[in-house]
């Protein structure tokens, strides 16, 4: 039986530190909004990190490009990868929406102080992210694509036409000629899977992102996690007066 220490990258985690939870308590409305905004940024950091960790953990088990052999195991592996990617894009969409919908706490001196204390590169990344969040979703191709993935195949299931477009795109464009729609009918739910549904979701994501620079999107997500980490820790250092090593002060 494994332990939490056996989890991927667990041994690379920094030493446990703590701060007084009262540091994020606030009775003043504006102060509370800033604390809530930073708390949301911290959660977004964790969610992006988790998606990247899950993808990295899964990657060694996936078939290599050009050597795909159709099988239940390959179908489930690629389905898992597609699921994590959809959630990852949904998290990015939500992060942009979080920034767009909350300009007031970002203008507060306590938050601006944290931004001012960042390294120049991290400030530039945050500025790039806020500029992206301020653009109209209807006209920005990246924001529009991320929102549609979130709304139609990641966080919701009611975008039926979007899912059908993905199904059509996969079987008419992405899949090799004569490719069949597959499923596994096992004796239990754990032994069963609808691979054709994974294909529809994959087709949807491919259709929405086909004209966008995915490499730049991946690199942007890496930079975002660093910037979020710096913002949250700088804010807490000031708000809490520092951190304590170990489980308690």
Secondary structure, 3 states (H helix, E strand, C coil): CCCHHHCCCHHHCCCCEECCHHHHCCCCHHHHHHHHHHHHHHHHHHHHHHHHHHHHHHHCCCCCCCCCCCCHHHHHHHHHHHHHHHHHHHHHHHHHHHHHHCHHHHHCHHHHHHHHCCCHHHHHHHHHHHHHHHCCCCCCHHHHHHHHHHHHHHCCCCCHHHHHHHHHHHHHHHCCCCCCCCCECCCCHHHCECHHHHHHHHHHHHHHHCCCCHHHHHHHHHHHHHHHHHHHHHHHHHHHCCCEECCCC
